[in-house]
Amino acid sequence: MDDGLATHRPISTVYLLCGLLMWLPAPSIASPELGRLLELDLEQLLTIKVVSKRDENISQAPGIVSVITESDIRRFGYRNLRDILNRQTSLQIVGSNLFPHNKATIRGVTTSHVDNNVLIQLNGRPIREPVVSSMNHDLYDFFPVTLIKKIEIIRGPGSVLYGTNAFSGVINIITREAISETELQLAVTGGSFDTQKLDVSGGVNQGGFNVYGGIRSSRTKGGDFDPVTDELGTQGRFEAGHEGEQALVRMSHNNLTLTALYSDTETDNARSVFALPSTTHQYRRSYLDLGYQTDITTHWYANFNLSYQDYKSDLIILPPPLNTRALNRAQHWLGEFTLQGTLSHWINVLLGGNHQQTEADASTP
């Protein structure tokens, strides 16, 4: 009898527990919040590279860092990079009547209307215009946000590692890679102020070769201000529209990467002094970065990068009747080598060097 009782008691206990569990509420299992959490990429949330130029847990990074993920962008419905950054702590996109929406300011550091206090990176590589360091309104308004995998933001100085422009912060935009063999997305947007946008993106992942890219075409008349009195006492309409395209592609094969960006934009402005009527700033940017990483040992690796950037800016800076036109053109080459590794759990080593060459021309034809 004792053996029989010993055999049946565990089975009865299991049935009893199962019955109790069936009556217990399970909000965490059926909750939409859990579904959204399961969609998040933990590696994206927990691992960053922007602070120390190496992968590390965000909670252990020696800096004040924010991470915006691809799912964040979808949930909030951000329309452009300016929307994304304006929502972040202590960060705002500002500008002037000459360069609208041209500058990222962190913790209120705004020394001029050119974007020379915060460094913009694309997949860990600097993308800065070498002459005035920099004009970035095309990135903030035209960057195809459907390509963004995540954005890492340092709020604080980063010049020791990144040099020019990283005075008050660094913004690293990391773009997507193709997941399946073929991907294609198409989005068309229309809205107030005759706003029209077209986004096309897609990629291929086959045989170790991964390519993902896209293009955004955007046009809007903006919120015109009428009537407005300018600094010379003239009344008129201040136009705040833009139109143009920006295209980006990222390719990788084994340890070799290639990132290319091209934009051709026109943005309304009111000259260096606020003088009407509005005029147009024509801005064209080409960017190319070729990188290669080789593993020396388990804990040591080297990176080689060669970057080329070409910029052309054409705008009218003085009011009528002068209508003085400023035409700027710059070409910039950057070659960089870094060696990185660990000596112990607490000691990380980063060595490197670079060579830069810039050719620039400015004229008032």
BALOBA-1460 file (C-alpha; in Angstrom, 3 decimals):
// residues 365
<rec num="1" residu="m" x="0.000" y="0.000" z="0.000"/>
<rec num="2" residu="d" x="2.823" y="2.357" z="0.796"/>
<rec num="3" residu="d" x="4.348" y="1.794" z="-2.637"/>
<rec num="4" residu="g" x="1.007" y="2.456" z="-4.343"/>
<rec num="5" residu="l" x="0.490" y="5.679" z="-2.461"/>
<rec num="6" residu="a" x="4.037" y="6.791" z="-3.246"/>
<rec num="7" residu="t" x="3.418" y="6.150" z="-6.929"/>
<rec num="8" residu="h" x="0.130" y="8.075" z="-7.244"/>
<rec num="9" residu="r" x="0.841" y="11.155" z="-5.106"/>
<rec num="10" residu="p" x="3.233" y="12.852" z="-7.572"/>
<rec num="11" residu="i" x="0.795" y="12.286" z="-10.453"/>
<rec num="12" residu="s" x="-2.087" y="13.777" z="-8.472"/>
<rec num="13" residu="t" x="0.085" y="16.745" z="-7.527"/>
<rec num="14" residu="v" x="0.951" y="17.388" z="-11.182"/>
<rec num="15" residu="y" x="-2.743" y="17.345" z="-12.169"/>
<rec num="16" residu="l" x="-3.555" y="19.737" z="-9.339"/>
<rec num="17" residu="l" x="-0.813" y="22.181" z="-10.344"/>
<rec num="18" residu="c" x="-1.872" y="22.078" z="-13.995"/>
<rec num="19" residu="g" x="-5.438" y="22.839" z="-12.990"/>
<rec num="20" residu="l" x="-4.366" y="25.798" z="-10.885"/>
<rec num="21" residu="l" x="-2.164" y="27.174" z="-13.672"/>
<rec num="22" residu="m" x="-5.070" y="27.038" z="-16.113"/>
<rec num="23" residu="w" x="-7.059" y="29.353" z="-13.823"/>
<rec num="24" residu="l" x="-4.212" y="31.832" z="-13.316"/>
<rec num="25" residu="p" x="-4.252" y="34.977" z="-15.496"/>
<rec num="26" residu="a" x="-1.419" y="35.217" z="-18.011"/>
<rec num="27" residu="p" x="-1.240" y="38.852" z="-19.092"/>
<rec num="28" residu="s" x="2.472" y="38.640" z="-19.818"/>
<rec num="29" residu="i" x="1.896" y="35.852" z="-22.330"/>
<rec num="30" residu="a" x="-0.920" y="37.508" z="-24.231"/>
<rec num="31" residu="s" x="0.162" y="41.113" z="-23.692"/>
<rec num="32" residu="p" x="0.965" y="43.196" z="-26.791"/>
<rec num="33" residu="e" x="3.831" y="44.686" z="-24.766"/>
<rec num="34" residu="l" x="5.545" y="41.292" z="-24.699"/>
<rec num="35" residu="g" x="5.145" y="40.965" z="-28.442"/>
<rec num="36" residu="r" x="6.806" y="44.324" z="-28.962"/>
<rec num="37" residu="l" x="9.622" y="43.422" z="-26.586"/>
<rec num="38" residu="l" x="10.228" y="40.162" z="-28.405"/>
<rec num="39" residu="e" x="10.582" y="42.107" z="-31.662"/>
<rec num="40" residu="l" x="13.439" y="44.170" z="-30.226"/>
<rec num="41" residu="d" x="16.957" y="43.150" z="-31.110"/>
<rec num="42" residu="l" x="18.751" y="42.823" z="-27.748"/>
<rec num="43" residu="e" x="22.120" y="43.159" z="-29.438"/>
<rec num="44" residu="q" x="21.052" y="46.512" z="-30.839"/>
<rec num="45" residu="l" x="19.868" y="47.678" z="-27.434"/>
<rec num="46" residu="l" x="22.766" y="46.424" z="-25.351"/>
<rec num="47" residu="t" x="25.818" y="46.636" z="-27.614"/>
<rec num="48" residu="i" x="27.310" y="49.864" z="-28.969"/>
<rec num="49" residu="k" x="30.557" y="50.862" z="-30.648"/>
<rec num="50" residu="v" x="30.550" y="54.643" z="-30.767"/>
<rec num="51" residu="v" x="32.111" y="55.366" z="-27.342"/>
<rec num="52" residu="s" x="35.349" y="53.352" z="-27.486"/>
<rec num="53" residu="k" x="35.431" y="52.217" z="-31.139"/>
<rec num="54" residu="r" x="34.793" y="48.661" z="-29.953"/>
<rec num="55" residu="d" x="31.719" y="46.574" z="-29.194"/>
<rec num="56" residu="e" x="30.705" y="46.950" z="-25.559"/>
<rec num="57" residu="n" x="27.656" y="46.765" z="-23.352"/>
<rec num="58" residu="i" x="25.841" y="50.093" z="-23.207"/>
<rec num="59" residu="s" x="25.687" y="49.935" z="-19.404"/>
<rec num="60" residu="q" x="29.488" y="49.634" z="-19.225"/>
<rec num="61" residu="a" x="30.363" y="52.237" z="-21.854"/>
<rec num="62" residu="p" x="32.407" y="55.183" z="-20.485"/>
<rec num="63" residu="g" x="30.045" y="57.839" z="-21.767"/>
<rec num="64" residu="i" x="26.475" y="59.150" z="-21.803"/>
<rec num="65" residu="v" x="24.894" y="57.279" z="-24.692"/>
<rec num="66" residu="s" x="21.470" y="57.011" z="-26.301"/>
<rec num="67" residu="v" x="20.446" y="54.337" z="-28.811"/>
<rec num="68" residu="i" x="17.536" y="54.684" z="-31.257"/>
<rec num="69" residu="t" x="16.563" y="51.382" z="-32.860"/>
<rec num="70" residu="e" x="14.825" y="50.532" z="-36.101"/>
<rec num="71" residu="s" x="11.695" y="49.555" z="-34.176"/>
<rec num="72" residu="d" x="11.709" y="52.935" z="-32.370"/>
<rec num="73" residu="i" x="11.668" y="54.691" z="-35.741"/>
<rec num="74" residu="r" x="8.720" y="52.603" z="-36.933"/>
<rec num="75" residu="r" x="6.695" y="53.048" z="-33.741"/>
<rec num="76" residu="f" x="7.083" y="56.826" z="-33.548"/>
<rec num="77" residu="g" x="6.542" y="57.345" z="-37.286"/>
<rec num="78" residu="y" x="9.565" y="59.590" z="-37.762"/>
<rec num="79" residu="r" x="9.572" y="61.233" z="-41.199"/>
<rec num="80" residu="n" x="13.241" y="62.196" z="-41.418"/>
<rec num="81" residu="l" x="16.484" y="62.259" z="-39.460"/>
<rec num="82" residu="r" x="15.619" y="65.700" z="-38.087"/>
<rec num="83" residu="d" x="12.455" y="64.279" z="-36.497"/>
<rec num="84" residu="i" x="14.440" y="61.463" z="-34.890"/>
<rec num="85" residu="l" x="17.144" y="63.664" z="-33.387"/>
<rec num="86" residu="n" x="14.781" y="66.398" z="-32.194"/>
<rec num="87" residu="r" x="13.118" y="63.895" z="-29.870"/>
<rec num="88" residu="q" x="16.349" y="62.922" z="-28.102"/>
<rec num="89" residu="t" x="17.469" y="64.261" z="-24.726"/>
<rec num="90" residu="s" x="19.536" y="67.492" z="-24.872"/>
<rec num="91" residu="l" x="19.652" y="67.412" z="-28.688"/>
<rec num="92" residu="q" x="18.042" y="69.703" z="-31.234"/>
<rec num="93" residu="i" x="18.421" y="70.480" z="-34.938"/>
<rec num="94" residu="v" x="18.706" y="74.240" z="-35.439"/>
<rec num="95" residu="g" x="19.776" y="76.591" z="-38.214"/>
<rec num="96" residu="s" x="19.567" y="80.111" z="-39.585"/>
<rec num="97" residu="n" x="17.866" y="81.965" z="-42.417"/>
<rec num="98" residu="l" x="20.902" y="81.065" z="-44.579"/>
<rec num="99" residu="f" x="21.243" y="77.385" z="-43.562"/>
<rec num="100" residu="p" x="17.874" y="76.118" z="-42.225"/>
<rec num="101" residu="h" x="17.872" y="72.837" z="-40.263"/>
<rec num="102" residu="n" x="21.631" y="72.556" z="-40.705"/>
<rec num="103" residu="k" x="23.112" y="72.051" z="-37.243"/>
<rec num="104" residu="a" x="22.844" y="69.494" z="-34.446"/>
<rec num="105" residu="t" x="23.273" y="71.088" z="-31.038"/>
<rec num="106" residu="i" x="23.875" y="69.018" z="-27.907"/>
<rec num="107" residu="r" x="23.480" y="70.567" z="-24.450"/>
<rec num="108" residu="g" x="22.935" y="73.974" z="-26.023"/>
<rec num="109" residu="v" x="26.402" y="74.285" z="-27.604"/>
<rec num="110" residu="t" x="25.693" y="76.456" z="-30.658"/>
<rec num="111" residu="t" x="28.646" y="78.553" z="-31.775"/>
<rec num="112" residu="s" x="27.518" y="79.149" z="-35.382"/>
<rec num="113" residu="h" x="25.018" y="77.976" z="-37.976"/>
<rec num="114" residu="v" x="27.436" y="75.455" z="-39.517"/>
<rec num="115" residu="d" x="27.470" y="71.922" z="-38.103"/>
<rec num="116" residu="n" x="30.922" y="72.021" z="-36.492"/>
<rec num="117" residu="n" x="30.238" y="70.969" z="-32.877"/>
<rec num="118" residu="v" x="28.756" y="67.492" z="-33.402"/>
<rec num="119" residu="l" x="30.356" y="64.840" z="-35.591"/>
<rec num="120" residu="i" x="28.070" y="62.871" z="-37.909"/>
<rec num="121" residu="q" x="29.197" y="59.326" z="-38.684"/>
<rec num="122" residu="l" x="27.882" y="56.856" z="-41.219"/>
<rec num="123" residu="n" x="28.544" y="53.248" z="-40.204"/>
<rec num="124" residu="g" x="31.303" y="54.409" z="-37.885"/>
<rec num="125" residu="r" x="33.041" y="56.622" z="-40.443"/>
<rec num="126" residu="p" x="33.117" y="60.451" z="-40.361"/>
<rec num="127" residu="i" x="31.048" y="62.260" z="-42.958"/>
<rec num="128" residu="r" x="31.979" y="65.935" z="-42.695"/>
<rec num="129" residu="e" x="32.405" y="68.660" z="-45.256"/>
<rec num="130" residu="p" x="36.069" y="69.710" z="-45.016"/>
<rec num="131" residu="v" x="35.873" y="73.446" z="-45.780"/>
<rec num="132" residu="v" x="33.347" y="74.854" z="-43.292"/>
<rec num="133" residu="s" x="32.824" y="71.637" z="-41.233"/>
<rec num="134" residu="s" x="29.991" y="71.145" z="-42.111"/>
<rec num="135" residu="m" x="26.740" y="71.667" z="-44.005"/>
<rec num="136" residu="n" x="24.438" y="68.769" z="-43.148"/>
<rec num="137" residu="h" x="20.913" y="69.992" z="-43.888"/>
<rec num="138" residu="d" x="20.681" y="67.414" z="-46.675"/>
<rec num="139" residu="l" x="21.242" y="64.597" z="-44.157"/>
<rec num="140" residu="y" x="18.699" y="65.912" z="-41.668"/>
<rec num="141" residu="d" x="15.917" y="66.394" z="-44.252"/>
<rec num="142" residu="f" x="16.635" y="63.865" z="-47.021"/>
<rec num="143" residu="f" x="18.306" y="60.828" z="-45.405"/>
<rec num="144" residu="p" x="16.260" y="57.674" z="-46.226"/>
<rec num="145" residu="v" x="15.234" y="56.623" z="-42.719"/>
<rec num="146" residu="t" x="14.028" y="53.208" z="-43.940"/>
<rec num="147" residu="l" x="17.713" y="52.254" z="-44.196"/>
<rec num="148" residu="i" x="18.529" y="52.971" z="-40.543"/>
<rec num="149" residu="k" x="19.252" y="49.987" z="-38.302"/>
<rec num="150" residu="k" x="20.094" y="52.076" z="-35.244"/>
<rec num="151" residu="i" x="21.574" y="55.414" z="-34.214"/>
<rec num="152" residu="e" x="24.159" y="55.743" z="-31.430"/>
<rec num="153" residu="i" x="24.519" y="59.168" z="-29.804"/>
<rec num="154" residu="i" x="27.267" y="60.354" z="-27.449"/>
<rec num="155" residu="r" x="26.268" y="63.408" z="-25.439"/>
<rec num="156" residu="g" x="29.665" y="64.776" z="-24.495"/>
<rec num="157" residu="p" x="33.117" y="65.386" z="-26.009"/>
<rec num="158" residu="g" x="34.516" y="62.771" z="-28.389"/>
<rec num="159" residu="s" x="37.391" y="64.646" z="-30.030"/>
<rec num="160" residu="v" x="40.095" y="62.418" z="-28.506"/>
<rec num="161" residu="l" x="38.905" y="59.472" z="-30.597"/>
<rec num="162" residu="y" x="37.181" y="61.208" z="-33.498"/>
<rec num="163" residu="g" x="38.861" y="64.595" z="-33.968"/>
<rec num="164" residu="t" x="37.237" y="67.491" z="-35.811"/>
<rec num="165" residu="n" x="33.591" y="68.328" z="-35.028"/>
<rec num="166" residu="a" x="33.248" y="65.903" z="-32.072"/>
<rec num="167" residu="f" x="33.408" y="68.795" z="-29.597"/>
<rec num="168" residu="s" x="30.055" y="68.282" z="-27.883"/>
<rec num="169" residu="g" x="28.945" y="64.915" z="-29.228"/>
<rec num="170" residu="v" x="28.925" y="62.195" z="-31.871"/>
<rec num="171" residu="i" x="25.985" y="60.812" z="-33.866"/>
<rec num="172" residu="n" x="26.672" y="57.443" z="-35.499"/>
<rec num="173" residu="i" x="24.085" y="56.289" z="-38.064"/>
<rec num="174" residu="i" x="24.265" y="52.542" z="-38.693"/>
<rec num="175" residu="t" x="22.426" y="51.321" z="-41.781"/>
<rec num="176" residu="r" x="20.675" y="48.022" z="-42.368"/>
<rec num="177" residu="e" x="21.968" y="44.910" z="-44.050"/>
<rec num="178" residu="a" x="19.847" y="42.542" z="-46.119"/>
<rec num="179" residu="i" x="18.425" y="39.670" z="-44.063"/>
<rec num="180" residu="s" x="16.799" y="37.517" z="-46.750"/>
<rec num="181" residu="e" x="17.997" y="36.707" z="-50.266"/>
<rec num="182" residu="t" x="16.018" y="39.592" z="-51.762"/>
<rec num="183" residu="e" x="14.160" y="42.472" z="-50.099"/>
<rec num="184" residu="l" x="12.220" y="45.396" z="-51.556"/>
<rec num="185" residu="q" x="10.187" y="48.184" z="-49.925"/>
<rec num="186" residu="l" x="8.278" y="51.069" z="-51.474"/>
<rec num="187" residu="a" x="6.579" y="53.968" z="-49.661"/>
<rec num="188" residu="v" x="4.775" y="57.020" z="-51.047"/>
<rec num="189" residu="t" x="3.836" y="59.971" z="-48.809"/>
<rec num="190" residu="g" x="1.768" y="63.090" z="-49.407"/>
<rec num="191" residu="g" x="0.724" y="65.874" z="-47.078"/>
<rec num="192" residu="s" x="0.250" y="69.542" z="-46.329"/>
<rec num="193" residu="f" x="2.225" y="72.290" z="-48.078"/>
<rec num="194" residu="d" x="2.299" y="70.203" z="-51.272"/>
<rec num="195" residu="t" x="4.576" y="67.642" z="-49.612"/>
<rec num="196" residu="q" x="5.517" y="64.610" z="-51.712"/>
<rec num="197" residu="k" x="7.942" y="61.842" z="-50.760"/>
<rec num="198" residu="l" x="9.019" y="58.601" z="-52.384"/>
<rec num="199" residu="d" x="11.141" y="55.999" z="-50.572"/>
<rec num="200" residu="v" x="12.522" y="52.905" z="-52.281"/>
<rec num="201" residu="s" x="14.823" y="50.456" z="-50.485"/>
<rec num="202" residu="g" x="15.938" y="46.874" z="-50.889"/>
<rec num="203" residu="g" x="18.825" y="44.468" z="-50.783"/>
<rec num="204" residu="v" x="20.344" y="41.116" z="-51.636"/>
<rec num="205" residu="n" x="22.055" y="38.586" z="-49.369"/>
<rec num="206" residu="q" x="23.624" y="35.710" z="-51.294"/>
<rec num="207" residu="g" x="26.873" y="33.784" z="-51.160"/>
<rec num="208" residu="g" x="28.457" y="35.942" z="-48.470"/>
<rec num="209" residu="f" x="27.728" y="39.092" z="-50.484"/>
<rec num="210" residu="n" x="25.377" y="41.549" z="-48.765"/>
<rec num="211" residu="v" x="24.102" y="44.758" z="-50.326"/>
<rec num="212" residu="y" x="21.342" y="47.043" z="-49.060"/>
<rec num="213" residu="g" x="20.451" y="50.506" z="-50.255"/>
<rec num="214" residu="g" x="17.726" y="52.966" z="-51.036"/>
<rec num="215" residu="i" x="16.780" y="56.393" z="-52.286"/>
<rec num="216" residu="r" x="14.514" y="59.155" z="-51.020"/>
<rec num="217" residu="s" x="12.984" y="61.834" z="-53.213"/>
<rec num="218" residu="s" x="11.365" y="64.670" z="-51.249"/>
<rec num="219" residu="r" x="9.616" y="67.875" z="-52.252"/>
<rec num="220" residu="t" x="7.677" y="70.396" z="-50.182"/>
<rec num="221" residu="k" x="6.745" y="74.053" z="-50.407"/>
<rec num="222" residu="g" x="7.109" y="74.263" z="-46.641"/>
<rec num="223" residu="g" x="5.265" y="76.596" z="-44.349"/>
<rec num="224" residu="d" x="5.615" y="79.915" z="-46.186"/>
<rec num="225" residu="f" x="5.447" y="83.069" z="-44.046"/>
<rec num="226" residu="d" x="3.567" y="85.971" z="-45.636"/>
<rec num="227" residu="p" x="3.750" y="88.892" z="-45.109"/>
<rec num="228" residu="v" x="7.183" y="89.177" z="-43.490"/>
<rec num="229" residu="t" x="9.376" y="92.255" z="-43.076"/>
<rec num="230" residu="d" x="13.080" y="91.573" z="-43.611"/>
<rec num="231" residu="e" x="16.086" y="93.372" z="-42.094"/>
<rec num="232" residu="l" x="16.055" y="95.956" z="-44.893"/>
<rec num="233" residu="g" x="12.413" y="96.881" z="-44.299"/>
<rec num="234" residu="t" x="11.120" y="95.042" z="-47.357"/>
<rec num="235" residu="q" x="7.849" y="93.163" z="-47.059"/>
<rec num="236" residu="g" x="7.413" y="89.868" z="-48.844"/>
<rec num="237" residu="r" x="7.051" y="86.115" z="-48.549"/>
<rec num="238" residu="f" x="9.608" y="83.964" z="-46.759"/>
<rec num="239" residu="e" x="9.600" y="80.561" z="-48.427"/>
<rec num="240" residu="a" x="10.730" y="77.495" z="-46.464"/>
<rec num="241" residu="g" x="10.564" y="74.628" z="-48.928"/>
<rec num="242" residu="h" x="13.011" y="72.137" z="-50.352"/>
<rec num="243" residu="e" x="13.361" y="69.506" z="-53.036"/>
<rec num="244" residu="g" x="15.923" y="66.872" z="-53.901"/>
<rec num="245" residu="e" x="17.101" y="63.305" z="-53.627"/>
<rec num="246" residu="q" x="19.500" y="61.330" z="-51.477"/>
<rec num="247" residu="a" x="20.668" y="57.779" z="-52.200"/>
<rec num="248" residu="l" x="22.682" y="55.395" z="-50.046"/>
<rec num="249" residu="v" x="24.072" y="51.900" z="-50.520"/>
<rec num="250" residu="r" x="26.051" y="49.641" z="-48.188"/>
<rec num="251" residu="m" x="27.878" y="46.544" z="-49.433"/>
<rec num="252" residu="s" x="29.895" y="43.928" z="-47.569"/>
<rec num="253" residu="h" x="31.700" y="40.716" z="-48.410"/>
<rec num="254" residu="n" x="33.628" y="38.895" z="-45.705"/>
<rec num="255" residu="n" x="35.781" y="41.609" z="-44.060"/>
<rec num="256" residu="l" x="35.414" y="44.147" z="-46.878"/>
<rec num="257" residu="t" x="32.825" y="46.956" z="-46.687"/>
<rec num="258" residu="l" x="31.771" y="49.759" z="-48.996"/>
<rec num="259" residu="t" x="29.434" y="52.650" z="-48.149"/>
<rec num="260" residu="a" x="28.364" y="55.196" z="-50.766"/>
<rec num="261" residu="l" x="26.074" y="58.223" z="-50.469"/>
<rec num="262" residu="y" x="24.925" y="60.797" z="-53.011"/>
<rec num="263" residu="s" x="22.575" y="63.745" z="-52.587"/>
<rec num="264" residu="d" x="21.428" y="66.592" z="-54.810"/>
<rec num="265" residu="t" x="19.194" y="69.091" z="-53.011"/>
<rec num="266" residu="e" x="17.762" y="72.605" z="-53.189"/>
<rec num="267" residu="t" x="16.692" y="74.423" z="-50.019"/>
<rec num="268" residu="d" x="14.987" y="77.812" z="-49.715"/>
<rec num="269" residu="n" x="16.791" y="80.446" z="-47.640"/>
<rec num="270" residu="a" x="16.890" y="84.205" z="-47.030"/>
<rec num="271" residu="r" x="20.602" y="84.943" z="-47.578"/>
<rec num="272" residu="s" x="23.279" y="85.749" z="-44.978"/>
<rec num="273" residu="v" x="21.231" y="88.728" z="-43.824"/>
<rec num="274" residu="f" x="17.507" y="88.146" z="-43.630"/>
<rec num="275" residu="a" x="16.598" y="89.682" z="-46.988"/>
<rec num="276" residu="l" x="13.641" y="88.893" z="-49.239"/>
<rec num="277" residu="p" x="12.735" y="87.497" z="-51.676"/>
<rec num="278" residu="s" x="13.873" y="84.001" z="-50.714"/>
<rec num="279" residu="t" x="16.488" y="82.298" z="-52.822"/>
<rec num="280" residu="t" x="17.672" y="78.711" z="-53.244"/>
<rec num="281" residu="h" x="20.749" y="76.929" z="-51.914"/>
<rec num="282" residu="q" x="21.867" y="74.217" z="-54.319"/>
<rec num="283" residu="y" x="23.926" y="71.572" z="-52.558"/>
<rec num="284" residu="r" x="25.442" y="68.378" z="-53.906"/>
<rec num="285" residu="r" x="27.339" y="65.761" z="-51.923"/>
<rec num="286" residu="s" x="29.172" y="62.568" z="-52.899"/>
<rec num="287" residu="y" x="30.672" y="60.231" z="-50.309"/>
<rec num="288" residu="l" x="32.503" y="56.920" z="-50.596"/>
<rec num="289" residu="d" x="34.190" y="54.819" z="-47.903"/>
<rec num="290" residu="l" x="36.049" y="51.550" z="-48.478"/>
<rec num="291" residu="g" x="37.014" y="49.562" z="-45.389"/>
<rec num="292" residu="y" x="38.777" y="46.319" z="-44.567"/>
<rec num="293" residu="q" x="39.179" y="44.593" z="-41.206"/>
<rec num="294" residu="t" x="41.647" y="41.805" z="-40.522"/>
<rec num="295" residu="d" x="41.912" y="39.739" z="-37.357"/>
<rec num="296" residu="i" x="45.504" y="39.448" z="-36.137"/>
<rec num="297" residu="t" x="44.778" y="37.302" z="-33.087"/>
<rec num="298" residu="t" x="41.682" y="36.460" z="-31.072"/>
<rec num="299" residu="h" x="41.850" y="39.800" z="-29.240"/>
<rec num="300" residu="w" x="43.617" y="42.032" z="-31.789"/>
<rec num="301" residu="y" x="42.453" y="43.348" z="-35.155"/>
<rec num="302" residu="a" x="43.353" y="46.075" z="-37.634"/>
<rec num="303" residu="n" x="41.151" y="48.359" z="-39.755"/>
<rec num="304" residu="f" x="42.050" y="50.079" z="-43.016"/>
<rec num="305" residu="n" x="39.767" y="52.772" z="-44.464"/>
<rec num="306" residu="l" x="39.929" y="55.009" z="-47.503"/>
<rec num="307" residu="s" x="37.295" y="57.754" z="-47.825"/>
<rec num="308" residu="y" x="36.529" y="60.219" z="-50.605"/>
<rec num="309" residu="q" x="34.123" y="63.151" z="-50.330"/>
<rec num="310" residu="d" x="33.072" y="65.746" z="-52.893"/>
<rec num="311" residu="y" x="30.910" y="68.792" z="-52.139"/>
<rec num="312" residu="k" x="29.476" y="71.606" z="-54.210"/>
<rec num="313" residu="s" x="27.559" y="74.531" z="-52.710"/>
<rec num="314" residu="d" x="25.924" y="77.305" z="-54.737"/>
<rec num="315" residu="l" x="23.910" y="80.071" z="-53.055"/>
<rec num="316" residu="i" x="23.225" y="83.809" z="-53.076"/>
<rec num="317" residu="i" x="24.462" y="85.433" z="-49.886"/>
<rec num="318" residu="l" x="23.820" y="89.187" z="-50.311"/>
<rec num="319" residu="p" x="20.489" y="90.975" z="-50.879"/>
<rec num="320" residu="p" x="19.383" y="92.741" z="-54.064"/>
<rec num="321" residu="p" x="20.584" y="94.581" z="-56.030"/>
<rec num="322" residu="l" x="23.972" y="92.950" z="-55.336"/>
<rec num="323" residu="n" x="22.734" y="89.328" z="-55.288"/>
<rec num="324" residu="t" x="26.293" y="88.166" z="-54.679"/>
<rec num="325" residu="r" x="26.636" y="84.466" z="-55.401"/>
<rec num="326" residu="a" x="28.976" y="82.171" z="-53.436"/>
<rec num="327" residu="l" x="30.179" y="79.032" z="-55.186"/>
<rec num="328" residu="n" x="32.200" y="76.530" z="-53.145"/>
<rec num="329" residu="r" x="33.671" y="73.214" z="-54.241"/>
<rec num="330" residu="a" x="35.754" y="70.805" z="-52.154"/>
<rec num="331" residu="q" x="37.280" y="67.361" z="-52.567"/>
<rec num="332" residu="h" x="38.635" y="65.465" z="-49.596"/>
<rec num="333" residu="w" x="40.626" y="62.222" z="-49.288"/>
<rec num="334" residu="l" x="41.131" y="60.447" z="-45.968"/>
<rec num="335" residu="g" x="43.220" y="57.336" z="-45.395"/>
<rec num="336" residu="e" x="43.127" y="55.830" z="-41.914"/>
<rec num="337" residu="f" x="44.671" y="52.860" z="-40.117"/>
<rec num="338" residu="t" x="43.781" y="51.624" z="-36.627"/>
<rec num="339" residu="l" x="45.096" y="48.768" z="-34.517"/>
<rec num="340" residu="q" x="42.944" y="47.707" z="-31.590"/>
<rec num="341" residu="g" x="43.036" y="45.009" z="-28.942"/>
<rec num="342" residu="t" x="42.963" y="44.108" z="-25.271"/>
<rec num="343" residu="l" x="45.844" y="43.530" z="-22.858"/>
<rec num="344" residu="s" x="43.561" y="42.464" z="-20.014"/>
<rec num="345" residu="h" x="39.949" y="42.650" z="-18.954"/>
<rec num="346" residu="w" x="40.478" y="46.273" z="-17.891"/>
<rec num="347" residu="i" x="43.027" y="47.509" z="-20.444"/>
<rec num="348" residu="n" x="42.094" y="48.211" z="-24.076"/>
<rec num="349" residu="v" x="44.572" y="49.616" z="-26.589"/>
<rec num="350" residu="l" x="43.803" y="51.720" z="-29.664"/>
<rec num="351" residu="l" x="46.555" y="52.935" z="-31.994"/>
<rec num="352" residu="g" x="46.183" y="54.617" z="-35.348"/>
<rec num="353" residu="g" x="47.116" y="57.240" z="-37.858"/>
<rec num="354" residu="n" x="45.670" y="58.993" z="-40.879"/>
<rec num="355" residu="h" x="46.583" y="61.061" z="-43.894"/>
<rec num="356" residu="q" x="44.266" y="63.719" z="-45.316"/>
<rec num="357" residu="q" x="44.284" y="65.776" z="-48.472"/>
<rec num="358" residu="t" x="41.818" y="68.542" z="-49.329"/>
<rec num="359" residu="e" x="41.361" y="70.565" z="-52.491"/>
<rec num="360" residu="a" x="38.941" y="73.472" z="-52.249"/>
<rec num="361" residu="d" x="37.855" y="76.366" z="-54.401"/>
<rec num="362" residu="a" x="35.658" y="79.330" z="-53.488"/>
<rec num="363" residu="s" x="34.496" y="82.035" z="-55.861"/>
<rec num="364" residu="t" x="31.855" y="84.741" z="-56.302"/>
<rec num="365" residu="p" x="31.063" y="84.620" z="-60.036"/>
